[in-house]
Amino acid sequence: NDFCGKAKHVEYRAREHQPAMLCTLVMTENVDAKGVARYPVGTMPVMDPKTGETLVDDLGRRSFTTSMAYGPTVGKNIGLAYLPWAYAQEGRKLTIEYFGETYPVEVAAVGYKPLYDPENLKPRS
């Protein structure tokens, strides 16, 4: 079947991997330089801690958190971000910038993976 946009869809599907992957990030430290715990929300650049540069995928798109919120059940600030393929590995250490300060984050999941009750055992208990 043909549909509008089929050629581009087939082209994208033929890629060995996509240029960027949706990842779940968790802040590993949220205390600022003055000793105040911060609970960021919104859009923040995701950076390589070695260079301090915002990550950029093969298509030139920069990585930013698409959402950020405190997860009281897991006790951490959780964010989502599209990361370049080369950076999308669980456990990878990165940084985000919030109000001029950088904070460490870690890739907790690539693609969909719940942080709380990943085996879905709570509803059965």
Summary of the structure (lengths in Angstrom):
residues: 125
radius of gyration: 16.9
end to end distance: 46.3
largest distance: 60.5
contacts: 324
relative contact order: 0.24
helix: 11%
strand: 39%
